[in-house]
Amino acid sequence: MTPSEFKRRRRQLMRMMGSNSIAILPSAPVAVRNRDVDYHYRPDSDFYYLTGFPESEAVAVLIPGRKHAEYVLFCRESDKKKEMWDGARAGQEGACEQYGADDSFPIGDLNDILPRMLEQCERVFYAMGCNPELDKNLGEWVNGLRNSSRSGLHAPLEFVAVDHYLHDMRLYKSRAEIKAMRTAAKVSSKAHQRAMSACRPGMMEYQLEAEIIHECARLGARFQAYPAIVGGGGNGCVLHYIDNKDELKDGDLVLIDAGCEYDYYASDITRTFPVSGVFSAAQREIYELVLAAQEAAIAQAIPGNHWNDPHQAAVKVVTKGLVELGLLKGSVPKLIKDKAYGKYYVHSTGHWLGMDVHDVGDYKIDGEWRQLEPGMVLTVEPGIYIPKGTRGVAAKWRNIGIRIEDDVLVTKDAPDVLTKDAPKTVEAIESLMGKSPK
């Protein structure tokens, strides 16, 4: 993302805020992995969306119409000794020159400077509950101003949820965002190809996970957007399985749900394929059903349709197919009404995608499903799961867990499947399986 992209976003939010307002957005705290080892730092998505600032211990402040500085960034000071250990810091000079702040102060001065900024404002745009320490400080600052009203100090009159405005902005992707998401999708698609090509009976699930991570990192996406799911056999029926510790057995399927993060934007792909390289007849029947449901759902990802239309399309195909296979009995309309398909299809068909893998944005407005519009990106991921202990099903169906997931951009025309390079037809998968990764 370019500095102009972040500036455009700040301007858009400040226009919505109006005059006599202030927005306060902290970045995420550092997370401790264990003892004196931290997790790799990633800034809060809302904070980064507006600032592009990658460091910890930072707070962004926006004050529309303020003459001296509309955008102020509190961050760590430059410290050559600490930078020798932990890397460069932007400092106050870099905050302005590199990251577009109108002014910058050391984070240690926050308690002295920010309360004075609050005096000028009637409305505070803030996401309460995301940063308990700042919540506490903000409450104390406002109460202090209220208690000093006899001295002529002015306390804000209203608190507004900034995430309500910001998350609606994030729902509509700009050209720059789509470019980043397209790159993430292409990298992850190549990683899934590598995993298919490398898979052999006797491998461990974590070895396939390693193929995914290796290919993503090799292509410039060092971090995954979420912990990879690599589930062989019955493990593929566990929706959030991340142990990835078992052996992949001949005759089983393996379900991989994995996607990289590129330039702070997520991809999210699921593919299911046979460990041996060839689907059994029963596996193929279920697979073709899930694929048909996904194709029907993707076709509904067009402007004017509602968020739930892809899910309803998938449910119709899945229910009809399960009846034809003998896994459900009864009339399709009644089975849909009774949600009988839920025995095998236990989740919804997708979610918003963006900086977060389960991205922000309302699914309903005033109690009604939201209409799809150009610039929105969603996943489409129907699945059928028949764990080993499922009663009343033939043995041939048991331990089959299949999900097929793609990332779809809503355009003014047909849906744009960003992850189309990841093979998903039976023929494409079987032709790739067994080839050595390049």
Secondary structure as GFF3:
##gff-version 3
##sequence-region A 1 438
A	DSSP	alpha_helix	3	17	.	.	.	ID=ss1
A	DSSP	beta_strand	21	26	.	.	.	ID=ss2
A	DSSP	beta_strand	32	34	.	.	.	ID=ss3
A	DSSP	beta_strand	37	38	.	.	.	ID=ss4
A	DSSP	alpha_helix	45	51	.	.	.	ID=ss5
A	DSSP	beta_strand	59	62	.	.	.	ID=ss6
A	DSSP	beta_strand	71	75	.	.	.	ID=ss7
A	DSSP	alpha_helix	80	86	.	.	.	ID=ss8
A	DSSP	alpha_helix	91	97	.	.	.	ID=ss9
A	DSSP	beta_strand	103	106	.	.	.	ID=ss10
A	DSSP	three_ten_helix	107	109	.	.	.	ID=ss11
A	DSSP	alpha_helix	110	118	.	.	.	ID=ss12
A	DSSP	beta_strand	123	126	.	.	.	ID=ss13
A	DSSP	alpha_helix	132	147	.	.	.	ID=ss14
A	DSSP	three_ten_helix	149	151	.	.	.	ID=ss15
A	DSSP	beta_strand	158	161	.	.	.	ID=ss16
A	DSSP	alpha_helix	162	171	.	.	.	ID=ss17
A	DSSP	alpha_helix	175	198	.	.	.	ID=ss18
A	DSSP	alpha_helix	205	218	.	.	.	ID=ss19
A	DSSP	beta_strand	223	224	.	.	.	ID=ss20
A	DSSP	beta_strand	229	232	.	.	.	ID=ss21
A	DSSP	three_ten_helix	233	237	.	.	.	ID=ss22
A	DSSP	beta_strand	253	258	.	.	.	ID=ss23
A	DSSP	beta_strand	260	262	.	.	.	ID=ss24
A	DSSP	beta_strand	265	266	.	.	.	ID=ss25
A	DSSP	beta_strand	269	274	.	.	.	ID=ss26
A	DSSP	alpha_helix	281	298	.	.	.	ID=ss27
A	DSSP	alpha_helix	309	324	.	.	.	ID=ss28
A	DSSP	alpha_helix	332	337	.	.	.	ID=ss29
A	DSSP	three_ten_helix	340	343	.	.	.	ID=ss30
A	DSSP	beta_strand	364	365	.	.	.	ID=ss31
A	DSSP	beta_strand	368	369	.	.	.	ID=ss32
A	DSSP	beta_strand	377	380	.	.	.	ID=ss33
A	DSSP	beta_strand	383	386	.	.	.	ID=ss34
A	DSSP	three_ten_helix	395	397	.	.	.	ID=ss35
A	DSSP	beta_strand	400	403	.	.	.	ID=ss36
A	DSSP	beta_strand	406	409	.	.	.	ID=ss37
A	DSSP	beta_strand	416	417	.	.	.	ID=ss38
A	DSSP	alpha_helix	426	432	.	.	.	ID=ss39
###
